[in-house]
Amino acid sequence: MKIIHTAIPDLLIIEPKVFGDGRGFFFESFNRRRFAELTGHDVDFVQDNHSRSVQNVLRGLHYQIQHPQGKLVRVVQGSVLDVVVDIRKSSPTFRQHVALELSAENRLMLWIPEGFAHGFLALTESAEFLYKTTDYWFPEHERCIRWDDPSLAIDWQLKTAPTVSAKDAQGKSFAAAELFA
């Protein structure tokens, strides 16, 4: 496992060591002890989620204002543009974002600690997205920032308007959103 730092120091790309041959491949997608050694975070994941999206579906930007979740995310089929926004007012990278492609082919994972809004766009005909969380989903505490908020200036690399859920279409502007201290 190798750690790759992003422009936001708390967001870490994790590149697993993949063992492949004519039969296929194997890699360890999570090892708590090794994760803690490399990232400095001894996490206790309590929930795993798996979503499938068709091409051009955009989900996000989601977070929980109470019961915030750290997430370890990866793609097991297809590819997505993964976007994470720092919504911690006290952070030197407040309001900044990181966008990167996660795919079944590159096998990269992204560690997203608490205090970030997260979303992704399905780039391929379909994409299956897995993520581990450090707290449970509490729908009453879930919040959504508009994916297209002009103040964030996120380049989603869209060719056409994305498909979003009714909930995401009602997301708040960054200026109106509840944020972390």
N, C-alpha and C positions, 0 to 999 in steps of 0.2 A: 504494500500500500504506500502511495506517495501523496504528499500534500502539495497542492499548488495554491499559492496565495493570489487573491484577487485585489482589485483596487480598493475594496472595503476589507480591511484586515480581519474582521470577524467572520466573513464569509470564506469558506474554504472549499476548494475543489479537491475531491479525493479520486485519485486514479488507482484502481486496484491492480494488483499483479495478476495477470491472466496467464493461465497455463493451457496451451492449446496444441492439438495435434490433429491427425486425420479423423479422429473420432468426434471432435468437437472442442469444447473448452470447459474450464473450471476456474472459478475465482471465489474468494471469500468476500462476500458483499458487506459483512459487518462482523467485527470482533471487538467486543467492548474494551478489553484490555489494550489492544493495539490502537484503537480509536482514541482512548484516553492518553496514551503515550504520545501520539502524534499531534493531537489537537489541543491537549490540555483540558478537555471536557470529559468528565466521567458521567455519562448520560444514562438515564434510565428510561428507555423507550417503553411506552405503555399501550401504543396502538399502531397498527399497520394499516395503511389505506392503499387501495388499488383503483385507479380510474382508467377508463378508455375514452378517448376523444377522437372524433373524425377530423379530417383536415380542416384547418381554419377555425377550429373552436378555440376560443380564448377564455381561460378561467382566471379570475382574480381581478384585482389584487386583494388577497384575503389575509386576515390575521384575527387573533382573539385578544381583545383588550384586557380581559380578565382571564386567568388560566392561559397565559401565553404559551405557545408551543415552539420548541425547537424542532427542526425537521431535518431528516436526512433523506434526500430525494434522488431518484434515478429513473431512467426509462428502460423498459425491458422489451419494447417493440416500437419501431418507428423512431421519430425524433421530435423534439419540442424546442422552442426558444423559451428558456427559463429566465424569469425576471424577478429580481429581489430588490426592494426599496428599503433603505434605512429610515425607520420612523421613530427613532429615539432622539428626542429633542436635545439631549445632553451629549450626543455623539458628534465627534468632529466630522463624520461623514453623513450627518443628518440630511435627508432629502436626496442623497445620491443613490444611484442604482447600479446593479451589475446585471448584464444580460449575457447568456451563453447558451450554446446548443448542447443539449443532453440527448444522447441517442443510444439505441441498442448497440450500434456499431462502435461508438467511442467508449461506452461503458463508464463514463464519468459519473460521479455522484457529487452532490453539493450539500455541505453542512450549512444550515440556516439557523442561527441561534434565535432565541426569543428577541422580540423587538423589531422584527422586519415584516413587511407586507410581501406576499408572494403570489406570483401568477405565472401562467405559461400559455403558449400558443402551439397547437399541434401543427407541425410542418409537413407531415407525411399523410398519406391516405387515412391512416389511423395511427394512434400512438397510445401505448399503455404506460402509465406513470405509477410508480410505487413510492410511498413515503412513510417513514417511521416518525412518530411524534412523541415528544416528551410529556405531553398532557393530553387528556381526552378532548374530544370535540364537544363544545358546549354551544349549541346554536344561539342561545340568548346572548352570548358574549362575542359571537363572530361579527366582524366588521369587514367592509369592503370599500376600497378606494377605487375610483374610476380608473380603468386601465388607460384611458385616453386623456387623462388630466394634462392640459398643456404645460402646467408649471413643472411637471416631471420630465417632459421632453423625452419620453421613451420611444426609441425606434423599434417598433415591433416587426419591421420588415414585411409589412402587409402589402399584398397585391390587390386585395379586395377587402371590403368590410368584413370583420370577423363575425362568427356566430357566438353570441354570449347569452347567458341565462338571464331570465327576467330579474333575478336578484342582483346579478352583476351590472345589468343595465341601470339599476337604481343606486349604484355605488356613489359614495360622497366624493366631492372634490377634496384634494389634499388639504386645502385651507380649512374645510369644514369638518374634516375627519378627527376622531378621537385618536390621539397619539400617545406614545410612551414618554415619560419624563426624561 
